[in-house]
Amino acid sequence: MADEQKGGLGGMLGGIGKAIGGIGDSAKEQMAITMVKQALSEMTYPVTKADLAAEAQKRGAPTQIMDVLAKMADRQYASVDDVADEAMKAWKG
C-alpha cells in the first residue's frame, strides 16, 4: 500500500495488470512497457536480470511482468531504456 501511495515500483507493477485489461495487444504492449519504464526508473543501474526479477517479485508484480522478465536475456542492463528494449523483444516473443 505504501508503494502505491508513493507511486513506487510496487504500485506501478501492481497497476499494470489492471491497466492492460480490455485493450488491444499493441496498446497493451505499449502501456505495459511505459509503466515498466516508469517503475524501474527508480532502480540503481546497472542491474542484472536476477536483480529485476527479485525486485519485481518482492513488489508483487503481476504474472504478465514475471513472464516477460523470464523471457529476457540473462545479462546486465545499463539503464531503464535498456530494460524496456529487452522487455519489448521478450513481450513480442
Secondary structure per residue as TSV (DSSP state, phi and psi in degrees):
chain	resnum	aa	ss	phi	psi
A	1	M	-	360.0	-42.0
A	2	A	H	-60.8	-39.1
A	3	D	H	-64.3	-37.9
A	4	E	H	-65.0	-38.5
A	5	Q	H	-68.7	-36.2
A	6	K	H	-82.0	-12.3
A	7	G	T	75.3	24.1
A	8	G	-	-77.9	-173.3
A	9	L	H	-57.6	-44.4
A	10	G	H	-61.3	-44.2
A	11	G	H	-64.6	-40.9
A	12	M	H	-67.6	-48.6
A	13	L	H	-66.6	-38.9
A	14	G	H	-65.2	-29.8
A	15	G	H	-78.8	-16.3
A	16	I	H	-63.8	-45.2
A	17	G	H	-57.5	-40.6
A	18	K	H	-71.1	-41.3
A	19	A	H	-69.3	-32.1
A	20	I	T	-91.1	-3.2
A	21	G	T	-70.2	134.2
A	22	G	T	81.2	12.2
A	23	I	S	-123.1	165.0
A	24	G	-	-63.8	160.6
A	25	D	H	-57.2	-45.9
A	26	S	H	-63.9	-42.9
A	27	A	H	-67.5	-39.1
A	28	K	H	-60.3	-46.5
A	29	E	H	-58.9	-50.3
A	30	Q	H	-64.3	-42.7
A	31	M	H	-64.6	-43.9
A	32	A	H	-63.3	-45.2
A	33	I	H	-64.7	-41.4
A	34	T	H	-61.3	-43.8
A	35	M	H	-68.0	-37.6
A	36	V	H	-63.1	-44.3
A	37	K	H	-59.9	-44.4
A	38	Q	H	-62.6	-44.7
A	39	A	H	-67.4	-42.6
A	40	L	H	-82.2	-7.7
A	41	S	T	-64.3	-18.6
A	42	E	T	-79.0	-16.1
A	43	M	S	-75.7	156.3
A	44	T	-	-93.0	123.0
A	45	Y	S	-100.9	152.4
A	46	P	S	-77.9	157.8
A	47	V	E	-135.2	157.7
A	48	T	E	-98.4	167.8
A	49	K	H	-57.9	-40.8
A	50	A	H	-62.2	-39.3
A	51	D	H	-61.1	-45.8
A	52	L	H	-61.9	-46.5
A	53	A	H	-64.5	-41.6
A	54	A	H	-63.8	-43.1
A	55	E	H	-66.8	-42.3
A	56	A	H	-62.9	-44.0
A	57	Q	H	-65.4	-43.0
A	58	K	H	-58.7	-35.4
A	59	R	T	-91.6	4.5
A	60	G	T	73.6	39.3
A	61	A	-	-60.8	144.5
A	62	P	-	-67.1	162.9
A	63	T	H	-54.2	-38.9
A	64	Q	H	-57.3	-41.7
A	65	I	H	-72.0	-42.1
A	66	M	H	-62.6	-36.9
A	67	D	H	-64.4	-43.1
A	68	V	H	-64.8	-45.0
A	69	L	H	-59.6	-40.1
A	70	A	H	-62.8	-30.6
A	71	K	H	-84.4	-14.0
A	72	M	S	-71.7	153.7
A	73	A	-	-62.5	143.4
A	74	D	S	-86.3	88.2
A	75	R	S	-152.2	-178.4
A	76	Q	E	-92.0	139.3
A	77	Y	E	-111.2	129.9
A	78	A	-	-83.2	-23.9
A	79	S	S	-158.5	170.8
A	80	V	H	-64.1	-34.4
A	81	D	H	-67.1	-36.7
A	82	D	H	-61.9	-44.6
A	83	V	H	-62.7	-45.8
A	84	A	H	-62.3	-40.7
A	85	D	H	-61.4	-45.2
A	86	E	H	-69.0	-37.1
A	87	A	H	-63.9	-39.1
A	88	M	H	-62.2	-43.9
A	89	K	H	-62.1	-44.6
A	90	A	H	-65.9	-39.1
A	91	W	H	-60.1	-42.0
A	92	K	H	-75.2	-16.8
A	93	G	-	81.2	360.0
